[in-house]
Amino acid sequence: MQHIPSKLRQAVDEQLAALRDLAGSRAGTPALQRLRERVSHFYAVLLWLHVPVVAAIAYSNQVPVWSAALVMAVAALLSTIVVAWFGGVLVSRLTIAAALTMVPALMVYAGAGPWQVDWHMYFFVIFGLLAVYVDWRPLALAAGITAGHDLLLGLLFPGAVFPDPGLGRVTLHAGIVIVDCLVLFWTASQMLRLFLESAASVTAAEAGTVEARRLESYTKQGADLILHAAGQGLLQCDSACRIQPHYSAELEKIFETDELAGRDFVDLLEGLLAPKLLHTATDFVALLFDASKKERTVLRVNPLAAVECSFWDQTGRSFVSKVLCFSFRRIVEEGRVVRLFVAVSDITSRIALERRLNEADERKERQVALMLSIMPMDPSTLIEFIALAKEEIGAMQDAVRPQDFADAGPAHRTLLDERLYAMLRRIQNIRGNASLIGFEYFRRRAETFETKLAGLRARSMVGGDDYLAVMAEYTGLQSDVEELEMLRDRFATARLRSAASERKGTAEPSDEVVVAIAEFAKTVAAKLGKEIRLDVDGFDTRALNGMQRRAVKDALIQLTLNSLTHGIEPPHVRARAGKDPRATLSIRPACDKHGKFGLIFRDDGRGFEVEPAGEAGQGVGLTIVKQRIVEECHGDIVVRSEPGCSCEFELNFPVTGRAIA
């Protein structure tokens, strides 16, 4: 260092101090950043081009080729990954500097022999390449690696550095490297200063223009003209989130208030948004004021792009619900976010139109699904199912009310559970009848509703949102039944009957209820992986009137489901217990009693297991049996069970009305 002229040394020291101050975000201009990024990508490619060069030098000097080439390839790969991920930032430049310094080091190692000293000159080529970055830090890292390489290997492995080793030569090379790098430091600092002065001139010109526009817009008349011309709600918030005095008149219509100036923007949102969304919106606004976060990245997660807001109108007498869209832009001065520019649009009409279009599309899809489902059905079966579904849905009307969900008291909760249980019974009856006739669409629809009701009964706390969810399911099911009835009316009865005849053939069953229950039992058993044989000989429902026949059918659906789900064991369990793997399920007439109809439903499963009333499963199903036979038909039920062997239900009720022909 003593050989360096004092003026040059002083200039270098001053430039290094200035560069340390400029090492932050101010030390780069857009043009310089683009230069560094392009150079970094070029140097990554250049490193890969050196892999065969190092391999060729090693091969010509009988040095292990793969070791030298592998080290070079690893350095190139690491640099490529870092540059691809970070671009031309400092970490990329330092990685490139370290990798490029490896090139002459590997050339010196691979060029062992009379030319080994000459390969050292390639270090100065690398220094020249790194000077293009206009940054002293990559140069300093390369100089340090070079000096350390010569010194360390000169002491430990001299043959890997010089053919004629010696401390004097190592010291001389290190000194030359330092002098060269100091000169390059000074050159880089001058280039950086030129970049910064040029950028400062451009920035000053732009700042003058911006300031002029800002002062102009801060006049009341100018601001009003600009904001009113925009045709939407526009406002500015300062760094404390206060709404500035000049905002568009449209905002007062949107927010139904004329008291906006000076209000905290987040406080304004507090009266419009749900607590969870408000918390998210507050964090989002804080991120917008954080200059260290990229604006584009923050705006991608805007939680206020389309939000439903509820508030009182200006009269205070009516409740208003709107869908609002908030968009944001930063206003930056001297690297700080000083204000936010907020545009608010009322998109209620657009969202409503989109919803209507979506509902229309969903309705078309639903109609197609329903049409495909009813085409193979017998018209009388379809008519009977529609009548049952309408009856059950009508019985559920006004079953629950909003106040049932609002009152959390124990007594009121008991009443709510009873009402939900009543709805659950009726939905399960719809599901059972849909399963009986193979109406998969309504089976899934009812099953979804049933699951939701059962989930609500199992929860300790319910609220207004739960009421809305129940009513949405109820309204949807009601709408589906209305759609089904409309499609039935559109379809020609002859076409439906023809499709049913093609499917069933000419062997029409004598008692549709008996045959339907038999097919239903086989289908459910197959789904549950159970094997059954059916015995329905002698059983017939045609002597009953319409109401009683439907009651018997509903009861048999639930008894069949209960038996297959809870009573009959899987084949391997039955075989292990010494039973026939194939279970027997029988429906036969009860002893003939004058003026009464009776049936005995029996299975040879595990016997009847008592469950608490209202539990999902056989509790709800057997409640439907009781409702149909005891309450509606004024009959009685007798249950006989032998644990591990069988379960038997005997149903009896008086026969009234005209028999079915």
VOGU-3710 file (C-alpha; in Angstrom, 3 decimals, decimal comma):
1> mqhipsklrq> 0,000/0,000/0,000  2,935/2,403/0,576  3,625/2,430/-3,186  0,155/3,884/-3,915  0,174/7,663/-4,435  -1,272/9,423/-1,388  -3,847/11,409/-3,412  -5,098/8,257/-5,069  -5,291/6,503/-1,710  -7,221/9,428/-0,203
11> avdeqlaalr> -9,633/9,467/-3,142  -10,202/5,739/-2,830  -10,879/6,074/0,905  -13,422/8,816/0,277  -15,135/6,816/-2,418  -15,286/3,724/-0,206  -16,929/5,762/2,563  -19,434/7,204/0,110  -20,173/3,771/-1,284  -20,796/2,382/2,196
21> dlagsragtp> -23,419/5,105/2,704  -24,926/4,331/-0,679  -24,992/0,562/-0,171  -28,689/0,602/0,707  -31,673/1,140/-1,544  -30,342/4,550/-2,719  -27,214/2,992/-4,243  -29,081/1,797/-7,278  -30,999/3,374/-10,086  -33,431/1,580/-12,393
31> alqrlrervs> -30,894/1,737/-15,220  -28,102/0,384/-13,013  -30,345/-2,369/-11,674  -31,208/-3,445/-15,213  -27,516/-3,446/-16,140  -26,604/-5,602/-13,152  -29,406/-8,065/-13,843  -28,461/-8,499/-17,504  -24,754/-8,856/-16,654  -25,569/-11,458/-13,969
41> hfyavllwlh> -27,493/-13,603/-16,456  -24,657/-13,280/-19,006  -22,014/-14,269/-16,426  -24,076/-17,318/-15,411  -23,924/-18,506/-19,035  -20,206/-17,615/-19,198  -19,512/-19,836/-16,193  -21,016/-22,839/-17,987  -18,812/-22,108/-21,028  -15,738/-22,399/-18,774
51> vpvvaaiays> -16,598/-25,975/-17,764  -15,206/-27,556/-21,001  -12,306/-25,044/-20,980  -11,151/-26,135/-17,512  -11,650/-29,791/-18,480  -9,497/-29,321/-21,611  -6,687/-27,633/-19,643  -6,725/-30,438/-17,081  -6,694/-33,094/-19,787  -3,739/-31,515/-21,601
61> nqvpvwsaal> -1,696/-31,428/-18,380  -2,692/-34,925/-17,197  -4,540/-33,512/-14,179  -7,750/-35,349/-13,055  -10,346/-34,009/-15,490  -13,543/-34,898/-13,639  -12,575/-33,253/-10,363  -11,737/-29,903/-12,001  -14,775/-30,008/-14,310  -17,103/-31,004/-11,464
71> vmavaallst> -16,030/-28,085/-9,246  -16,496/-25,705/-12,167  -19,954/-27,156/-12,947  -21,086/-26,874/-9,306  -20,009/-23,205/-9,210  -21,880/-22,539/-12,466  -25,018/-24,361/-11,249  -25,110/-22,488/-7,928  -24,709/-19,152/-9,711  -27,441/-20,009/-12,221
81> ivvawfggvl> -29,920/-20,899/-9,445  -29,193/-17,742/-7,429  -29,440/-15,446/-10,464  -32,648/-17,118/-11,658  -34,189/-16,681/-8,206  -32,930/-13,224/-7,170  -31,968/-11,491/-10,425  -29,161/-8,927/-10,137  -29,346/-8,154/-6,407  -26,284/-8,092/-4,138
91> vsrltiaaal> -26,420/-11,766/-3,176  -26,419/-12,709/-6,867  -23,479/-10,418/-7,617  -21,440/-11,832/-4,745  -22,241/-15,413/-5,801  -21,175/-14,639/-9,375  -17,979/-12,990/-8,099  -17,040/-16,048/-6,045  -17,825/-18,407/-8,921  -15,881/-16,363/-11,492
101> tmvpalmvya> -12,848/-16,247/-9,178  -12,954/-20,044/-9,143  -12,260/-20,038/-12,913  -8,604/-18,835/-12,812  -8,037/-20,789/-9,598  -9,072/-23,989/-11,379  -7,052/-22,999/-14,466  -3,930/-22,595/-12,291  -4,617/-25,977/-10,693  -5,364/-27,719/-14,009
111> gagpwqvdwh> -2,476/-25,979/-15,848  0,297/-27,489/-13,715  3,529/-27,196/-15,677  5,565/-24,490/-17,408  2,447/-22,422/-18,265  1,043/-22,452/-14,730  2,292/-18,940/-13,881  0,680/-17,531/-17,016  -2,786/-18,750/-16,011  -2,628/-16,315/-13,063
121> myffvifgll> -3,243/-13,467/-15,491  -6,831/-14,700/-15,869  -7,512/-13,362/-12,373  -7,179/-9,842/-13,799  -9,633/-10,741/-16,584  -12,143/-11,660/-13,879  -11,551/-8,378/-12,042  -12,290/-6,516/-15,250  -15,525/-8,462/-15,734  -16,661/-7,718/-12,185
131> avyvdwrpla> -15,987/-4,001/-12,618  -18,960/-3,911/-15,006  -21,235/-4,327/-11,954  -20,256/-0,790/-10,807  -20,083/-2,176/-7,263  -16,990/-2,460/-5,057  -18,301/-5,413/-3,030  -17,996/-8,149/-5,712  -14,491/-6,825/-6,473  -13,544/-6,913/-2,792
141> laagitaghd> -14,797/-10,499/-2,479  -12,885/-11,579/-5,606  -9,709/-9,872/-4,377  -10,018/-11,551/-1,000  -10,559/-14,982/-2,530  -7,624/-14,474/-4,908  -5,234/-13,318/-2,194  -6,358/-16,105/0,101  -6,001/-18,639/-2,698  -2,420/-17,623/-3,482
151> lllgllfpga> -1,377/-17,326/0,166  -3,068/-20,434/1,555  -2,202/-22,792/-1,276  1,286/-21,245/-1,522  1,909/-22,374/2,034  0,029/-25,688/2,093  0,037/-26,928/-1,527  2,556/-24,788/-3,417  2,480/-27,052/-6,476  -1,176/-26,125/-7,058
161> vfpdpglgrv> -0,266/-22,419/-7,430  3,255/-21,934/-8,773  5,713/-24,326/-10,437  8,528/-22,639/-8,484  6,980/-21,865/-5,083  8,148/-19,197/-2,723  6,685/-16,717/-0,233  8,121/-13,736/-2,097  6,262/-14,598/-5,288  3,023/-15,116/-3,357
171> tlhagivivd> 3,412/-11,735/-1,629  4,163/-10,001/-4,918  1,045/-11,461/-6,585  -1,142/-10,528/-3,611  0,140/-6,938/-3,676  -0,502/-6,611/-7,406  -4,037/-7,921/-6,898  -4,716/-5,360/-4,164  -3,405/-2,444/-6,247  -5,426/-3,542/-9,258
181> clvlfwtasq> -8,605/-3,865/-7,203  -8,150/-0,480/-5,541  -7,912/1,153/-8,952  -11,034/-0,721/-10,014  -12,756/0,370/-6,769  -12,105/3,987/-7,672  -13,303/3,457/-11,240  -16,492/1,752/-10,041  -17,203/4,549/-7,583  -16,875/7,185/-10,296
191> mlrlflesaa> -19,196/5,243/-12,578  -21,693/4,841/-9,729  -21,587/8,564/-9,040  -22,360/9,266/-12,676  -25,315/6,873/-12,561  -26,633/8,510/-9,402  -26,223/12,060/-10,680  -28,037/11,153/-13,884  -30,838/9,459/-11,954  -31,035/12,420/-9,561
201> svtaaeagtv> -31,513/14,800/-12,478  -34,321/12,683/-13,904  -35,919/12,290/-10,480  -35,733/16,034/-9,832  -37,455/16,742/-13,124  -40,163/14,165/-12,407  -40,535/15,433/-8,846  -41,068/18,950/-10,130  -43,819/17,752/-12,424  -45,449/15,671/-9,679
211> earrlesytk> -45,270/18,521/-7,196  -46,870/20,895/-9,647  -49,681/18,464/-10,278  -50,047/17,797/-6,560  -50,330/21,484/-5,721  -52,844/21,953/-8,482  -54,932/18,999/-7,330  -54,887/20,311/-3,771  -57,025/23,248/-4,753  -60,602/22,519/-3,901
221> qgadlilhaa> -62,046/23,358/-7,290  -59,410/21,356/-9,199  -59,750/18,347/-6,913  -63,545/18,373/-7,189  -63,415/18,578/-10,963  -60,995/15,645/-11,219  -62,779/13,458/-8,718  -66,270/14,157/-10,033  -65,147/13,419/-13,556  -64,020/9,963/-12,523
231> gqgllqcdsa> -67,597/8,725/-12,052  -66,809/6,593/-9,006  -65,976/6,968/-5,335  -62,411/8,244/-4,933  -60,553/9,241/-1,796  -57,067/9,602/-0,351  -55,856/8,408/3,059  -52,776/9,814/4,734  -50,224/7,710/6,613  -52,456/7,836/9,713
241> criqphysae> -55,334/6,382/7,625  -57,358/9,595/7,837  -59,599/10,344/4,861  -58,519/13,598/3,197  -61,034/16,445/2,719  -61,163/16,208/-1,076  -63,083/13,134/-2,123  -65,701/12,452/-4,775  -69,369/13,110/-4,062  -70,143/9,578/-5,214
251> lekifetdel> -68,644/8,290/-1,954  -71,418/9,874/0,077  -73,970/7,941/-1,974  -72,034/4,713/-1,642  -71,481/4,946/2,119  -74,855/6,612/2,804  -73,183/9,364/4,837  -71,742/12,838/4,314  -69,338/12,607/7,267  -66,229/11,189/5,630
261> agrdfvdlle> -63,552/13,881/5,764  -61,123/13,299/8,620  -62,546/9,866/9,490  -60,242/6,928/10,025  -60,597/4,679/6,995  -60,346/1,508/9,092  -62,985/2,844/11,491  -65,248/3,425/8,507  -64,820/-0,219/7,507  -65,531/-1,374/11,062
271> gllapkllht> -69,192/-0,502/10,726  -69,504/-2,357/7,432  -67,546/-5,613/7,700  -67,712/-8,744/9,815  -65,035/-8,848/12,577  -62,898/-11,510/10,899  -62,858/-9,718/7,557  -62,206/-6,399/9,297  -59,105/-7,856/10,957  -57,846/-9,082/7,590
281> atdfvallfd> -58,574/-5,709/5,959  -56,697/-3,864/8,721  -53,600/-5,994/8,154  -53,910/-5,446/4,401  -53,980/-1,634/4,768  -50,916/-1,819/7,032  -49,069/-3,775/4,329  -49,958/-1,122/1,768  -48,215/1,510/3,915  -45,132/-0,728/4,281
291> askkertvlr> -42,763/0,427/1,525  -40,590/-2,678/1,966  -43,409/-4,817/0,527  -43,915/-4,787/-3,229  -47,169/-3,057/-4,149  -48,066/-5,556/-6,849  -47,588/-8,483/-4,461  -49,736/-6,874/-1,753  -52,544/-5,994/-4,175  -52,809/-9,618/-5,280
301> vnplaavecs> -54,261/-10,515/-1,858  -56,746/-7,625/-1,660  -59,538/-8,913/0,657  -61,799/-6,007/-0,305  -62,005/-6,697/-4,035  -65,670/-7,686/-3,642  -67,265/-7,512/-0,177  -70,857/-7,387/0,975  -71,337/-4,434/3,318  -74,347/-3,702/5,490
311> fwdqtgrsfv> -75,239/-0,328/7,014  -78,121/2,040/7,739  -79,044/4,582/5,086  -78,891/8,326/5,674  -82,437/8,407/7,070  -81,563/5,787/9,689  -84,866/4,024/9,056  -83,904/1,277/6,607  -81,137/-1,265/6,277  -78,970/-1,286/3,133
321> skvlcfsfrr> -76,810/-4,111/1,810  -74,364/-3,473/-1,029  -71,467/-5,261/-2,688  -68,511/-2,879/-2,847  -65,196/-3,132/-4,665  -62,176/-1,370/-3,135  -59,025/-0,852/-5,214  -55,841/0,779/-3,923  -52,731/2,563/-5,218  -49,775/3,886/-3,278
331> iveegrvvrl> -48,552/7,499/-3,414  -44,803/7,405/-2,683  -42,517/10,308/-1,812  -38,799/9,863/-1,087  -39,171/6,141/-0,698  -42,058/6,396/1,792  -45,734/5,604/1,269  -47,314/8,894/2,303  -50,870/8,321/1,090  -53,182/5,719/-0,357
341> fvavsditsr> -55,413/6,416/-3,335  -58,640/4,414/-2,890  -61,310/3,834/-5,526  -64,652/2,466/-4,291  -67,271/1,096/-6,668  -70,771/-0,144/-5,967  -70,918/-3,418/-7,905  -74,181/-4,649/-6,389  -76,008/-4,691/-9,715  -73,167/-6,465/-11,494
351> ialerrlnea> -72,883/-9,126/-8,804  -76,664/-9,595/-8,792  -76,612/-10,096/-12,559  -73,766/-12,580/-12,288  -75,663/-14,471/-9,598  -78,812/-14,569/-11,733  -76,826/-15,868/-14,679  -75,147/-18,493/-12,491  -78,481/-19,498/-11,030  -79,924/-19,787/-14,525
361> derkerqval> -77,028/-22,020/-15,574  -77,397/-24,122/-12,431  -81,130/-24,391/-13,041  -80,544/-25,646/-16,577  -78,036/-28,213/-15,322  -80,477/-29,256/-12,586  -83,308/-29,627/-15,089  -81,143/-31,794/-17,334  -80,158/-33,988/-14,388  -83,765/-34,291/-13,262
371> mlsimpmdps> -84,975/-35,021/-16,790  -82,440/-37,804/-17,258  -83,481/-39,244/-13,900  -87,240/-39,318/-14,541  -87,186/-40,547/-18,140  -87,043/-44,269/-17,229  -89,528/-43,915/-14,351  -93,087/-45,139/-14,325  -95,373/-42,059/-14,301  -97,398/-43,264/-11,330
381> tliefialak> -94,221/-43,828/-9,306  -93,023/-40,323/-10,118  -96,378/-38,766/-9,258  -96,460/-40,618/-5,941  -92,914/-39,458/-5,063  -93,718/-35,826/-5,895  -96,838/-35,967/-3,719  -94,887/-37,418/-0,796  -92,047/-34,890/-1,147  -94,491/-31,953/-1,303
391> eeigamqdav> -96,322/-33,267/1,738  -93,132/-33,591/3,777  -91,745/-30,216/2,634  -95,077/-28,534/3,382  -95,055/-30,019/6,884  -91,603/-28,486/7,471  -92,731/-24,964/6,584  -92,175/-22,603/9,529  -90,717/-25,519/11,511  -87,892/-23,268/12,692
401> rpqdfadagp> -87,687/-19,506/13,090  -84,763/-17,057/13,406  -85,401/-16,511/17,101  -84,996/-20,252/17,704  -81,332/-19,873/16,779  -80,833/-16,541/18,538  -81,957/-17,672/22,015  -79,210/-19,816/23,563  -81,165/-20,663/26,739  -81,404/-24,363/27,731
411> ahrtllderl> -85,197/-24,483/27,548  -85,304/-22,883/24,128  -82,467/-25,109/22,893  -84,509/-28,181/23,808  -87,390/-26,837/21,718  -85,015/-26,165/18,805  -83,660/-29,733/18,981  -87,204/-31,078/18,829  -88,002/-28,990/15,779  -84,773/-29,967/14,027
421> yamlrriqni> -85,504/-33,606/14,826  -88,974/-33,305/13,284  -87,405/-31,896/10,114  -84,790/-34,668/10,182  -87,514/-37,349/10,228  -89,237/-35,890/7,202  -86,027/-35,451/5,236  -85,036/-39,037/6,000  -88,412/-40,213/4,718  -87,831/-38,331/1,440
431> rgnasligfe> -84,369/-39,884/1,186  -85,727/-43,366/1,845  -88,421/-43,055/-0,836  -85,898/-41,642/-3,322  -83,628/-44,639/-2,644  -86,581/-46,979/-3,083  -87,299/-45,838/-6,643  -83,636/-45,297/-7,559  -83,962/-41,490/-7,701  -80,286/-40,804/-6,993
441> yfrrraetfe> -80,495/-37,019/-7,454  -83,036/-36,570/-4,667  -81,371/-39,195/-2,499  -78,132/-37,168/-2,500  -80,033/-33,893/-2,072  -81,914/-35,169/0,967  -78,811/-36,816/2,397  -76,947/-33,472/2,295  -79,811/-31,744/4,120  -80,047/-34,597/6,627
451> tklaglrars> -76,311/-34,405/7,393  -76,546/-30,658/7,998  -79,474/-31,022/10,389  -77,771/-33,824/12,308  -74,634/-31,691/12,579  -76,584/-28,757/14,008  -78,219/-30,961/16,637  -74,808/-32,217/17,716  -73,403/-28,706/18,194  -73,583/-26,906/21,507
461> mvggddylav> -73,821/-23,421/19,968  -75,887/-22,234/17,001  -76,458/-18,791/15,515  -78,196/-16,785/12,841  -75,898/-18,098/10,094  -77,038/-21,637/10,929  -80,666/-20,628/10,457  -79,810/-19,180/7,051  -78,007/-22,403/6,117  -81,041/-24,516/7,086
471> maeytglqsd> -83,411/-22,287/5,152  -81,101/-22,339/2,120  -81,212/-26,147/2,095  -84,980/-26,151/2,640  -85,594/-23,623/-0,146  -83,286/-25,529/-2,477  -85,085/-28,806/-1,866  -88,460/-27,114/-2,310  -87,268/-25,574/-5,578  -86,072/-28,970/-6,808
481> veelemlrdr> -89,480/-30,528/-6,159  -91,179/-27,655/-8,001  -88,758/-28,150/-10,924  -89,538/-31,864/-10,868  -93,282/-31,228/-10,968  -92,865/-28,788/-13,849  -90,803/-31,316/-15,828  -93,383/-34,001/-15,155  -96,086/-31,767/-16,585  -93,982/-31,068/-19,679
491> fatarlrsaa> -93,289/-34,705/-20,347  -95,907/-36,671/-22,199  -97,290/-39,441/-20,023  -97,164/-41,865/-22,899  -93,427/-41,285/-23,360  -92,718/-41,865/-19,693  -94,796/-45,036/-19,678  -93,044/-46,275/-22,831  -89,610/-45,728/-21,295  -90,675/-47,529/-18,140
501> serkgtaeps> -92,038/-50,446/-20,150  -88,796/-50,795/-22,109  -86,854/-50,936/-18,871  -89,102/-53,329/-16,977  -90,330/-55,495/-19,810  -93,746/-57,111/-19,851  -93,612/-58,775/-16,441  -95,396/-56,050/-14,467  -95,457/-56,818/-10,706  -98,779/-57,504/-9,069
511> devvvaiaef> -97,975/-55,344/-6,021  -95,647/-52,435/-6,784  -94,913/-51,807/-3,094  -93,728/-55,370/-2,468  -91,543/-55,505/-5,574  -90,097/-52,054/-4,923  -89,183/-52,975/-1,338  -87,558/-56,203/-2,562  -85,438/-54,352/-5,151  -84,583/-51,687/-2,592
521> aktvaaklgk> -83,403/-54,304/-0,066  -81,138/-55,963/-2,636  -79,624/-52,618/-3,681  -78,892/-51,496/-0,117  -77,496/-54,919/0,822  -75,119/-54,823/-2,160  -73,886/-51,353/-1,186  -73,252/-52,511/2,393  -71,513/-55,724/1,282  -74,133/-57,995/2,839
531> eirldvdgfd> -75,885/-61,045/1,422  -79,627/-61,573/1,886  -82,491/-63,749/0,730  -85,985/-62,261/0,658  -89,234/-63,970/1,607  -92,294/-61,888/0,702  -94,639/-64,657/-0,373  -98,242/-63,984/0,578  -97,726/-60,338/1,483  -99,858/-57,806/-0,408
541> tralngmqrr> -100,838/-54,172/0,211  -103,478/-53,716/-2,469  -106,328/-54,062/0,039  -105,328/-50,717/1,598  -106,387/-47,216/0,669  -103,868/-44,727/-0,699  -102,871/-43,152/2,620  -102,454/-46,486/4,405  -100,519/-47,984/1,529  -98,058/-45,064/1,580
551> avkdaliqlt> -97,729/-45,461/5,338  -96,858/-49,173/4,963  -94,360/-48,379/2,216  -92,624/-45,673/4,317  -92,529/-47,992/7,340  -91,041/-50,852/5,279  -88,376/-48,529/3,833  -87,198/-47,560/7,313  -87,428/-51,117/8,691  -85,392/-52,396/5,728
561> lnslthgiep> -82,736/-49,706/6,189  -82,653/-50,347/9,943  -82,301/-54,098/9,473  -79,569/-53,925/6,817  -77,639/-51,166/8,575  -77,887/-52,233/12,220  -79,339/-55,740/12,425  -77,895/-58,041/9,762  -74,215/-58,795/10,212  -71,570/-58,933/7,456
571> phvraragkd> -71,125/-62,435/5,946  -67,797/-63,152/7,692  -69,246/-62,165/11,088  -72,259/-64,435/10,551  -70,031/-67,323/9,476  -67,852/-66,882/12,569  -71,002/-67,037/14,728  -72,112/-70,284/13,039  -74,839/-68,606/10,978  -75,538/-68,863/7,278
581> pratlsirpa> -73,494/-66,033/5,675  -76,598/-65,226/3,700  -79,164/-63,538/5,955  -82,924/-63,967/5,642  -85,282/-61,014/5,587  -89,008/-61,794/5,496  -92,227/-59,787/5,220  -95,392/-61,811/5,820  -99,001/-61,098/6,778  -99,838/-61,129/10,472
591> cdkhgkfgli> -102,662/-63,314/11,760  -105,899/-62,194/10,120  -107,894/-60,015/12,466  -111,305/-58,694/11,512  -111,102/-55,145/10,182  -107,348/-54,919/10,646  -104,269/-55,113/8,446  -101,103/-56,589/9,900  -97,598/-57,494/8,810  -94,522/-59,049/10,409
601> frddgrgfev> -91,094/-57,826/9,356  -88,296/-60,170/10,523  -84,556/-60,574/10,054  -82,188/-63,183/11,516  -79,489/-60,678/12,468  -78,001/-59,667/15,800  -81,281/-58,552/17,364  -82,633/-55,165/18,323  -80,272/-52,707/20,021  -81,917/-49,758/21,764
611> epageagqgv> -80,482/-46,348/20,803  -81,359/-42,994/22,393  -84,297/-41,361/20,642  -83,213/-38,834/18,098  -79,728/-40,270/17,384  -78,846/-40,421/13,728  -79,442/-43,912/12,391  -82,149/-46,309/13,495  -83,528/-43,809/16,049  -84,822/-41,466/13,360
621> gltivkqriv> -85,958/-44,307/11,083  -88,003/-46,037/13,769  -89,530/-42,710/14,740  -90,858/-42,479/11,182  -92,324/-45,994/11,537  -94,073/-44,943/14,728  -95,375/-41,743/13,134  -96,799/-43,563/10,112  -98,342/-46,608/11,850  -99,297/-45,371/15,318
631> eechgdivvr> -100,020/-41,661/14,821  -101,389/-41,581/11,275  -102,969/-45,061/10,933  -103,960/-45,377/14,637  -102,237/-48,732/14,895  -99,776/-50,422/17,201  -96,265/-51,872/16,988  -94,918/-54,944/18,755  -91,168/-55,606/18,828  -89,726/-59,069/19,530
641> sepgcscefe> -85,996/-59,576/19,688  -83,649/-62,433/20,540  -80,108/-61,118/20,999  -77,740/-62,601/18,453  -80,531/-64,405/16,586  -83,348/-62,239/15,239  -85,490/-59,139/15,414  -89,183/-58,944/14,556  -91,581/-56,003/14,144  -95,317/-56,613/14,029
651> lnfpvtgrai> -97,428/-53,745/12,701  -101,242/-53,656/12,979  -103,797/-50,984/12,207  -107,497/-50,792/11,332  -108,412/-50,855/7,644  -110,555/-47,907/6,542  -111,634/-46,475/3,229  -111,771/-48,045/-0,196  -109,223/-50,629/-1,280  -106,953/-50,032/-4,264
661> a> -108,088/-51,792/-7,408
//
